Amino acid sequence: MNSMKKTHAPLDGKKALVTGGSRGIGAATVLRLAQEGADVALTYVRDKEAAEEVVRGVEVLGRRAVALRADSGDPAEAAGAVDRAAEALGGLDVLVNNVGVGLLGPLEGITLADVDRVLAVNVRGVFLASQAAAARMADGGRIVTIGTCMTQRVPGPGGTLYAMSKAALTGLTKALARELGARGITANIVHPGPVDTGMNPADGPYAAGQAAMTALGRFGTADEVASTVAHLAGASYVTGAEFSVDGGHAA
């Protein structure tokens, strides 16, 4: 009788936090990490019901999950969510900086309040979460940050503030890779292109133009982005790198 080896999921037993994990790319990432064996915490700001639905989806997969309300624009909450996640899960191995706010519009219409809010969430919040995660992680941890295709190609006017905020995350990622490399902690960034989500549906009023800007001529799916994030959560010799999941938007 042939003996059978028990197979292990790539992230079996890992503990992960996905910020902004109640919908879209964040929710897809939570579920993909759970499919690959991780227990996952996720943050949300307003939609508790959506967050709890994602938690139930993880539990169906046989993994643990917890939803934490946290506003990444608040310094204490951005860092505190990492500590709360680590305490709830019994450790932290993977941080996915997915949370972000988008603000598109003419340069002359952007207010100081707009600048402060976008930078607070998209830059300061990501920095503070990464800093807190580095303090919590054992050697060999993973930090994956979600950027945007607009850091590599801004196809038209109106994206100045958003593109600037996300471009800062590339510098942060490369610096984290150098800062944490001696501990075996990797840091990488994923740049999604037009992706079919509730905030930017593939049948929305501006979708045709966005799809036409890609080489593949279509929107991506949240699952397609999540698969790259999950790969990086398990990869050990990839760090300081940028990955475009954009259908050729930057080609």
C-alpha positions as CSV (number, residue, x, y, z in Angstrom):
1,M,0.0,0.0,0.0
2,N,1.5,3.4,-1.1
3,S,2.1,5.9,1.7
4,M,0.6,9.3,1.1
5,K,2.3,12.5,2.3
6,K,0.2,15.2,3.8
7,T,0.4,18.3,1.7
8,H,0.7,21.7,3.3
9,A,-0.7,25.0,2.0
10,P,2.0,27.5,1.1
11,L,1.1,29.8,4.0
12,D,0.1,27.1,6.5
13,G,0.0,28.5,10.0
14,K,1.0,32.0,9.1
15,K,-0.7,35.0,10.6
16,A,-1.6,37.9,8.3
17,L,-3.1,41.4,8.5
18,V,-4.8,43.0,5.5
19,T,-5.7,46.6,6.0
20,G,-8.8,47.7,4.2
21,G,-9.8,44.1,3.8
22,S,-13.6,44.3,3.8
23,R,-14.1,44.8,0.0
24,G,-12.5,44.8,-3.4
25,I,-8.8,43.8,-3.7
26,G,-8.5,43.7,0.1
27,A,-11.3,41.2,0.6
28,A,-10.0,39.0,-2.3
29,T,-6.6,39.1,-0.7
30,V,-7.9,38.0,2.7
31,L,-9.7,35.0,1.2
32,R,-6.7,34.1,-1.0
33,L,-4.3,34.1,2.0
34,A,-6.8,32.0,3.9
35,Q,-7.0,29.5,1.0
36,E,-3.2,29.2,1.2
37,G,-3.3,28.4,4.9
38,A,-3.1,31.7,6.8
39,D,-5.2,33.0,9.6
40,V,-6.1,36.6,8.8
41,A,-7.1,39.8,10.5
42,L,-8.6,42.6,8.4
43,T,-9.4,46.2,9.1
44,Y,-12.4,48.3,8.0
45,V,-13.7,51.8,8.8
46,R,-17.4,51.9,8.1
47,D,-18.9,48.7,6.7
48,K,-18.9,46.3,9.6
49,E,-21.3,44.0,7.9
50,A,-19.1,43.6,4.8
51,A,-16.1,42.9,7.1
52,E,-18.0,40.2,9.0
53,E,-19.0,38.6,5.7
54,V,-15.3,38.3,4.7
55,V,-14.6,36.8,8.2
56,R,-17.3,34.2,7.6
57,G,-15.7,33.4,4.2
58,V,-12.4,32.7,5.9
59,E,-14.0,30.5,8.5
60,V,-15.7,28.4,5.8
61,L,-12.1,27.7,4.6
62,G,-11.2,26.4,8.0
63,R,-9.0,29.3,9.0
64,R,-9.3,31.9,11.8
65,A,-10.3,35.5,11.0
66,V,-11.0,38.7,12.9
67,A,-12.3,42.1,11.7
68,L,-10.9,45.2,13.4
69,R,-12.3,48.7,13.0
70,A,-9.4,51.1,12.4
71,D,-9.0,54.3,10.5
72,S,-5.6,54.3,8.9
73,G,-5.7,58.1,8.8
74,D,-5.5,58.2,12.6
75,P,-1.9,57.6,13.7
76,A,-2.8,55.7,16.8
77,E,-5.3,53.5,15.0
78,A,-3.0,52.8,12.1
79,A,-0.2,51.4,14.4
80,G,-2.7,50.0,16.9
81,A,-4.4,47.8,14.4
82,V,-1.1,45.9,13.9
83,D,-0.8,45.3,17.6
84,R,-4.4,44.3,17.9
85,A,-4.1,41.9,15.0
86,A,-1.0,40.2,16.4
87,E,-2.6,39.8,19.8
88,A,-5.8,38.4,18.3
89,L,-4.0,35.9,16.1
90,G,-1.1,35.1,18.3
91,G,1.6,36.7,16.2
92,L,2.1,38.4,12.8
93,D,4.0,37.1,9.8
94,V,2.5,39.0,6.9
95,L,1.3,42.6,6.5
96,V,-0.6,43.7,3.4
97,N,-0.9,47.4,3.2
98,N,-4.0,47.6,1.1
99,V,-5.9,50.5,2.6
100,G,-6.0,53.7,0.6
101,V,-8.2,56.6,-0.4
102,G,-8.5,57.9,-3.9
103,L,-9.2,61.6,-4.8
104,L,-9.2,62.5,-8.4
105,G,-9.9,66.0,-9.7
106,P,-8.3,69.2,-11.2
107,L,-5.2,70.4,-9.5
108,E,-6.7,73.8,-8.8
109,G,-9.6,72.3,-6.9
110,I,-7.5,70.2,-4.4
111,T,-7.7,71.7,-0.9
112,L,-5.2,71.5,1.9
113,A,-7.7,69.2,3.7
114,D,-7.7,66.9,0.7
115,V,-3.9,66.7,0.7
116,D,-3.8,66.1,4.5
117,R,-6.4,63.3,4.3
118,V,-4.9,61.4,1.3
119,L,-1.3,61.6,2.6
120,A,-2.5,60.6,6.1
121,V,-4.1,57.4,4.9
122,N,-2.0,56.5,1.8
123,V,1.5,57.4,3.2
124,R,1.6,58.0,6.9
125,G,-0.8,55.2,7.7
126,V,1.2,52.7,5.6
127,F,4.5,53.8,7.2
128,L,3.1,53.5,10.7
129,A,1.6,50.1,10.0
130,S,4.9,48.9,8.5
131,Q,6.9,50.2,11.4
132,A,4.6,48.5,13.9
133,A,4.6,45.3,11.9
134,A,8.4,45.2,11.8
135,A,8.5,45.5,15.6
136,R,6.0,42.6,15.9
137,M,7.3,40.2,13.2
138,A,9.8,37.5,13.8
139,D,12.6,37.2,11.2
140,G,11.3,36.1,7.8
141,G,8.2,38.3,7.8
142,R,6.6,39.7,4.7
143,I,5.3,43.2,3.9
144,V,3.3,43.7,0.7
145,T,2.0,47.1,-0.2
146,I,-0.7,47.9,-2.8
147,G,0.3,50.8,-5.1
148,T,-1.3,51.8,-8.4
149,C,-0.6,51.7,-12.1
150,M,-0.7,55.5,-11.9
151,T,2.8,55.6,-10.3
152,Q,4.2,54.3,-13.6
153,R,1.9,56.0,-16.1
154,V,-0.6,58.8,-15.5
155,P,-2.8,58.7,-18.5
156,G,-4.6,62.0,-18.1
157,P,-5.2,65.0,-15.8
158,G,-6.8,64.8,-12.4
159,G,-4.6,62.3,-10.7
160,T,-1.8,64.5,-9.2
161,L,-2.5,64.0,-5.5
162,Y,-3.4,60.3,-5.8
163,A,-0.4,59.4,-7.9
164,M,2.0,61.4,-5.7
165,S,0.8,59.6,-2.6
166,K,1.1,56.2,-4.1
167,A,4.5,56.9,-5.6
168,A,5.8,57.5,-2.1
169,L,5.1,53.9,-1.3
170,T,7.6,52.7,-3.9
171,G,10.3,54.6,-2.1
172,L,9.1,53.3,1.2
173,T,9.1,49.7,-0.1
174,K,12.6,49.9,-1.4
175,A,13.9,51.4,1.9
176,L,12.1,48.8,4.0
177,A,13.8,46.1,1.9
178,R,17.2,47.5,2.8
179,E,16.2,48.3,6.4
180,L,14.8,44.8,7.2
181,G,16.7,42.6,4.8
182,A,19.2,41.4,7.5
183,R,16.2,39.9,9.4
184,G,14.9,38.1,6.3
185,I,11.9,40.4,6.2
186,T,10.9,41.2,2.6
187,A,9.0,44.2,1.3
188,N,7.4,44.5,-2.1
189,I,4.8,46.6,-3.9
190,V,2.0,45.6,-6.3
191,H,0.6,48.1,-8.8
192,P,-2.9,47.1,-9.9
193,G,-4.3,48.5,-13.1
194,P,-8.0,49.0,-13.7
195,V,-9.7,46.4,-11.5
196,D,-13.3,45.5,-11.4
197,T,-14.5,46.5,-7.9
198,G,-17.5,48.2,-6.3
199,M,-15.6,51.5,-6.4
200,N,-14.6,51.1,-10.1
201,P,-16.9,48.6,-11.8
202,A,-16.0,47.2,-15.2
203,D,-19.4,48.4,-16.5
204,G,-19.1,51.9,-15.0
205,P,-19.3,55.1,-17.0
206,Y,-15.5,55.5,-17.4
207,A,-14.7,51.8,-17.7
208,A,-14.4,51.6,-21.5
209,G,-11.7,54.3,-21.6
210,Q,-9.7,52.6,-18.8
211,A,-9.9,49.2,-20.4
212,A,-8.7,50.7,-23.7
213,M,-5.5,52.0,-22.0
214,T,-4.4,48.4,-21.2
215,A,-2.7,46.1,-23.6
216,L,-5.2,43.3,-22.9
217,G,-8.1,45.6,-23.4
218,R,-10.0,44.7,-20.2
219,F,-10.3,45.2,-16.5
220,G,-8.5,42.9,-14.2
221,T,-10.2,41.1,-11.3
222,A,-9.5,41.5,-7.6
223,D,-8.5,37.8,-7.5
224,E,-5.8,38.4,-10.1
225,V,-4.2,41.0,-7.9
226,A,-4.7,38.8,-4.8
227,S,-2.8,35.9,-6.4
228,T,0.3,38.1,-6.8
229,V,0.0,39.4,-3.2
230,A,-0.2,35.8,-2.0
231,H,2.8,34.7,-4.0
232,L,4.8,37.5,-2.4
233,A,3.6,36.6,1.0
234,G,5.3,33.2,0.5
235,A,8.3,34.2,-1.5
236,S,11.7,34.4,0.3
237,Y,14.1,35.8,-2.3
238,V,12.1,38.7,-3.7
239,T,12.3,42.1,-2.0
240,G,12.4,45.7,-2.9
241,A,10.5,44.9,-6.1
242,E,7.6,46.4,-8.0
243,F,5.0,44.2,-9.7
244,S,2.6,45.5,-12.2
245,V,-0.8,43.6,-12.3
246,D,-2.2,46.1,-14.8
247,G,-3.0,44.3,-18.1
248,G,-0.2,46.2,-19.8
249,H,-1.3,49.7,-18.7
250,A,2.3,50.8,-18.4
251,A,3.4,49.0,-21.6
